[in-house]
């Protein structure tokens, strides 16, 4: 998908401890149609990644406390597959390209045309990444389905959404894709209430389950979580970042649960 056809400006995080470098890159990429957030060092970059969704991360190599490679390794340890570009003033670029799990390694100071071209390639490749987590969204209301897909629009490099309108269809999707996460309503054409949770837990035990309910029922939420759901939220009371955070936490809790059970 070309940048011209995207619904939003690609979101870039640039991590560098030099203020002048952050200002220069922000100016170049903003002119090219990107939306840029900056962070002063690797630790600040990690905090940004915890609270926002980005299409691309660019980082300087040499920084105090957490350098570019350590920053990249920390993102990968968190299962993040977001495209990553490393920029550096060191001369051994070919060696770095062979040693680090980055989309590209660019010299610093950078050539503006080379920088923009690499960013565009990285963003487009990230959106078609085979490493995206498969997520079954089980919802029979088209408007609610559209809203969830809209909330995940800026995280397409992280999640591959598999829509389903019935529990049977969702289970079929999960079996084929081995989806790690199911987001489900509790009022479906072929199942209702806690029966949905029970059947998901029985037929897809390795998938994390998030409940998206139109009913703000605290007792129902407690029962669903007691049965194995990872979280419960009320439709209309959650936004894009909150949903993505809930998904990230649910996945990590489920992965931890699987590790402890083996």
CORGITA-V583254 format. One record per residue. RES is the residue in one small letter. PSI is psi in whole degrees, 0 to 359 (* if undefined). BURIAL is b if it has 9 or more other C-alpha atoms within 8 Angstrom, else e. D_CENTER is the distance of its C-alpha to the mean C-alpha in Angstrom with 1 decimal. Layout:
res:RES psi:PSI burial:BURIAL d_center:D_CENTER
res:RES psi:PSI burial:BURIAL d_center:D_CENTER
//
This chain:
res:x psi:128 burial:e d_center:18.3
res:x psi:158 burial:e d_center:20.1
res:x psi:329 burial:b d_center:19.2
res:x psi:336 burial:e d_center:22.1
res:x psi:358 burial:e d_center:20.7
res:x psi:152 burial:e d_center:17.3
res:x psi:346 burial:e d_center:17.2
res:x psi:159 burial:e d_center:16.0
res:x psi:131 burial:b d_center:16.6
res:x psi:135 burial:b d_center:13.8
res:x psi:120 burial:b d_center:12.4
res:x psi:134 burial:b d_center:13.5
res:x psi:125 burial:b d_center:13.8
res:x psi:124 burial:b d_center:17.2
res:x psi:120 burial:b d_center:18.3
res:x psi:142 burial:b d_center:22.1
res:x psi:1 burial:b d_center:25.0
res:x psi:118 burial:e d_center:27.3
res:x psi:321 burial:e d_center:27.4
res:x psi:322 burial:e d_center:29.2
res:x psi:320 burial:e d_center:26.7
res:x psi:319 burial:b d_center:23.9
res:x psi:319 burial:e d_center:26.1
res:x psi:313 burial:e d_center:27.1
res:x psi:321 burial:b d_center:23.7
res:x psi:317 burial:b d_center:22.6
res:x psi:315 burial:e d_center:25.7
res:x psi:314 burial:b d_center:25.4
res:x psi:329 burial:b d_center:21.8
res:x psi:318 burial:b d_center:22.5
res:x psi:328 burial:e d_center:25.6
res:x psi:2 burial:e d_center:23.6
res:x psi:12 burial:e d_center:21.4
res:x psi:155 burial:b d_center:18.3
res:x psi:121 burial:b d_center:17.1
res:x psi:131 burial:b d_center:17.3
res:x psi:141 burial:b d_center:16.5
res:x psi:157 burial:b d_center:18.5
res:x psi:139 burial:b d_center:18.7
res:x psi:82 burial:b d_center:22.0
res:x psi:166 burial:b d_center:21.2
res:x psi:321 burial:b d_center:18.7
res:x psi:318 burial:b d_center:18.8
res:x psi:324 burial:b d_center:18.1
res:x psi:318 burial:b d_center:15.2
res:x psi:320 burial:b d_center:13.6
res:x psi:322 burial:e d_center:14.4
res:x psi:319 burial:b d_center:12.8
res:x psi:336 burial:b d_center:9.4
res:x psi:336 burial:e d_center:9.9
res:x psi:347 burial:e d_center:10.9
res:x psi:157 burial:e d_center:9.2
res:x psi:130 burial:b d_center:6.3
res:x psi:152 burial:b d_center:7.9
res:x psi:343 burial:b d_center:8.9
res:x psi:142 burial:b d_center:11.1
res:x psi:132 burial:b d_center:12.5
res:x psi:135 burial:b d_center:16.3
res:x psi:143 burial:b d_center:18.3
res:x psi:158 burial:b d_center:22.0
res:x psi:306 burial:b d_center:23.4
res:x psi:108 burial:e d_center:26.1
res:x psi:149 burial:b d_center:25.2
res:x psi:160 burial:e d_center:26.7
res:x psi:300 burial:e d_center:25.2
res:x psi:107 burial:b d_center:22.1
res:x psi:178 burial:b d_center:22.5
res:x psi:320 burial:b d_center:20.1
res:x psi:318 burial:e d_center:20.2
res:x psi:322 burial:e d_center:19.7
res:x psi:313 burial:b d_center:16.8
res:x psi:315 burial:b d_center:15.2
res:x psi:324 burial:e d_center:16.3
res:x psi:319 burial:e d_center:14.8
res:x psi:316 burial:b d_center:11.3
res:x psi:326 burial:b d_center:12.1
res:x psi:334 burial:e d_center:13.7
res:x psi:11 burial:e d_center:10.7
res:x psi:17 burial:e d_center:9.4
res:x psi:129 burial:e d_center:7.0
res:x psi:22 burial:b d_center:8.0
res:x psi:137 burial:b d_center:7.5
res:x psi:142 burial:b d_center:11.2
res:x psi:130 burial:b d_center:13.6
res:x psi:131 burial:b d_center:17.1
res:x psi:133 burial:b d_center:19.8
res:x psi:140 burial:b d_center:22.9
res:x psi:152 burial:b d_center:26.1
res:x psi:358 burial:e d_center:29.8
res:x psi:149 burial:e d_center:30.8
res:x psi:342 burial:e d_center:32.7
res:x psi:62 burial:e d_center:31.3
res:x psi:319 burial:b d_center:28.5
res:x psi:321 burial:e d_center:29.1
res:x psi:319 burial:e d_center:29.0
res:x psi:318 burial:b d_center:25.7
res:x psi:327 burial:b d_center:24.2
res:x psi:335 burial:e d_center:25.5
res:x psi:337 burial:e d_center:24.4
res:x psi:151 burial:e d_center:20.9
res:x psi:66 burial:e d_center:17.6
res:x psi:153 burial:b d_center:17.0
res:x psi:322 burial:e d_center:16.9
res:x psi:157 burial:b d_center:20.0
res:x psi:122 burial:b d_center:22.5
res:x psi:147 burial:b d_center:24.5
res:x psi:152 burial:b d_center:27.7
res:x psi:126 burial:e d_center:28.2
res:x psi:148 burial:e d_center:29.7
res:x psi:158 burial:b d_center:27.8
res:x psi:126 burial:e d_center:29.3
res:x psi:319 burial:e d_center:27.7
res:x psi:319 burial:e d_center:27.8
res:x psi:320 burial:e d_center:26.3
res:x psi:309 burial:b d_center:23.5
res:x psi:318 burial:b d_center:22.6
res:x psi:318 burial:e d_center:23.1
res:x psi:320 burial:b d_center:20.8
res:x psi:317 burial:b d_center:18.0
res:x psi:316 burial:b d_center:18.4
res:x psi:319 burial:e d_center:18.4
res:x psi:315 burial:b d_center:15.3
res:x psi:314 burial:b d_center:13.3
res:x psi:322 burial:b d_center:15.0
res:x psi:325 burial:b d_center:14.6
res:x psi:324 burial:b d_center:10.8
res:x psi:342 burial:e d_center:10.7
res:x psi:21 burial:e d_center:13.0
res:x psi:134 burial:e d_center:11.6
res:x psi:350 burial:e d_center:13.1
res:x psi:359 burial:e d_center:10.8
res:x psi:144 burial:b d_center:8.1
res:x psi:129 burial:b d_center:8.4
res:x psi:130 burial:b d_center:11.1
res:x psi:121 burial:b d_center:11.3
res:x psi:124 burial:b d_center:14.8
res:x psi:111 burial:b d_center:15.4
res:x psi:102 burial:b d_center:19.1
res:x psi:125 burial:b d_center:20.8
res:x psi:357 burial:b d_center:24.2
res:x psi:112 burial:e d_center:24.2
res:x psi:324 burial:e d_center:23.1
res:x psi:319 burial:e d_center:22.6
res:x psi:323 burial:b d_center:20.2
res:x psi:314 burial:b d_center:18.3
res:x psi:322 burial:e d_center:18.1
res:x psi:317 burial:e d_center:16.9
res:x psi:317 burial:e d_center:13.9
res:x psi:323 burial:b d_center:13.0
res:x psi:317 burial:e d_center:13.7
res:x psi:333 burial:b d_center:11.4
res:x psi:5 burial:b d_center:8.4
res:x psi:319 burial:e d_center:10.1
res:x psi:9 burial:b d_center:8.3
res:x psi:31 burial:b d_center:4.8
res:x psi:335 burial:b d_center:7.2
res:x psi:344 burial:b d_center:6.5
res:x psi:325 burial:b d_center:3.7
res:x psi:138 burial:b d_center:6.1
res:x psi:111 burial:b d_center:9.9
res:x psi:129 burial:b d_center:11.8
res:x psi:100 burial:b d_center:15.3
res:x psi:144 burial:b d_center:17.5
res:x psi:143 burial:b d_center:20.6
res:x psi:353 burial:b d_center:23.5
res:x psi:158 burial:b d_center:25.4
res:x psi:320 burial:b d_center:24.9
res:x psi:317 burial:e d_center:26.7
res:x psi:320 burial:b d_center:24.4
res:x psi:317 burial:b d_center:21.2
res:x psi:324 burial:b d_center:22.9
res:x psi:317 burial:e d_center:23.8
res:x psi:314 burial:b d_center:20.3
res:x psi:322 burial:b d_center:19.1
res:x psi:318 burial:b d_center:22.1
res:x psi:316 burial:e d_center:21.6
res:x psi:345 burial:e d_center:17.8
res:x psi:41 burial:e d_center:17.7
res:x psi:137 burial:b d_center:14.6
res:x psi:346 burial:b d_center:13.3
res:x psi:138 burial:b d_center:12.7
res:x psi:124 burial:b d_center:15.1
res:x psi:122 burial:b d_center:15.1
res:x psi:144 burial:b d_center:18.8
res:x psi:166 burial:b d_center:21.6
res:x psi:2 burial:b d_center:24.8
res:x psi:101 burial:e d_center:27.2
res:x psi:161 burial:b d_center:27.1
res:x psi:329 burial:e d_center:30.0
res:x psi:11 burial:e d_center:30.5
res:x psi:156 burial:b d_center:29.5
res:x psi:140 burial:b d_center:29.7
res:x psi:217 burial:e d_center:28.8
res:x psi:346 burial:b d_center:28.3
res:x psi:325 burial:e d_center:29.3
res:x psi:313 burial:b d_center:25.8
res:x psi:315 burial:b d_center:24.4
res:x psi:316 burial:b d_center:27.3
res:x psi:323 burial:b d_center:27.0
res:x psi:317 burial:b d_center:23.2
res:x psi:325 burial:b d_center:24.0
res:x psi:318 burial:e d_center:27.0
res:x psi:343 burial:e d_center:25.7
res:x psi:64 burial:b d_center:22.1
res:x psi:337 burial:e d_center:22.5
res:x psi:355 burial:e d_center:19.6
res:x psi:136 burial:b d_center:16.9
res:x psi:144 burial:b d_center:15.5
res:x psi:125 burial:b d_center:16.8
res:x psi:130 burial:b d_center:15.8
res:x psi:126 burial:b d_center:18.8
res:x psi:100 burial:b d_center:18.7
res:x psi:149 burial:b d_center:22.4
res:x psi:0 burial:e d_center:24.7
res:x psi:117 burial:e d_center:27.0
res:x psi:74 burial:e d_center:26.8
res:x psi:104 burial:e d_center:28.6
res:x psi:322 burial:e d_center:28.2
res:x psi:318 burial:e d_center:30.4
res:x psi:320 burial:e d_center:28.4
res:x psi:315 burial:b d_center:25.1
res:x psi:318 burial:e d_center:26.9
res:x psi:319 burial:b d_center:28.3
res:x psi:318 burial:b d_center:25.0
res:x psi:323 burial:b d_center:23.4
res:x psi:331 burial:e d_center:26.7
res:x psi:354 burial:e d_center:26.4
res:x psi:356 burial:b d_center:23.1
res:x psi:148 burial:b d_center:20.4
res:x psi:328 burial:b d_center:17.6
res:x psi:166 burial:b d_center:17.6
res:x psi:126 burial:b d_center:19.4
res:x psi:158 burial:b d_center:18.9
res:x psi:130 burial:b d_center:21.2
res:x psi:140 burial:b d_center:20.4
res:x psi:349 burial:e d_center:21.0
res:x psi:20 burial:e d_center:20.5
res:x psi:145 burial:b d_center:16.7
res:x psi:185 burial:e d_center:14.6
res:x psi:308 burial:e d_center:11.2
res:x psi:322 burial:b d_center:10.2
res:x psi:319 burial:e d_center:12.1
res:x psi:313 burial:b d_center:10.7
res:x psi:323 burial:b d_center:7.1
res:x psi:316 burial:b d_center:8.9
res:x psi:320 burial:b d_center:11.1
res:x psi:316 burial:b d_center:8.8
res:x psi:315 burial:e d_center:7.6
res:x psi:320 burial:e d_center:11.3
res:x psi:317 burial:b d_center:12.6
res:x psi:316 burial:b d_center:11.1
res:x psi:320 burial:e d_center:12.5
res:x psi:319 burial:b d_center:15.7
res:x psi:320 burial:b d_center:16.2
res:x psi:319 burial:e d_center:15.8
res:x psi:318 burial:e d_center:18.2
res:x psi:317 burial:e d_center:20.5
res:x psi:320 burial:b d_center:20.8
res:x psi:318 burial:e d_center:21.6
res:x psi:336 burial:e d_center:24.2
res:x psi:351 burial:e d_center:25.8
res:x psi:* burial:e d_center:26.6
//
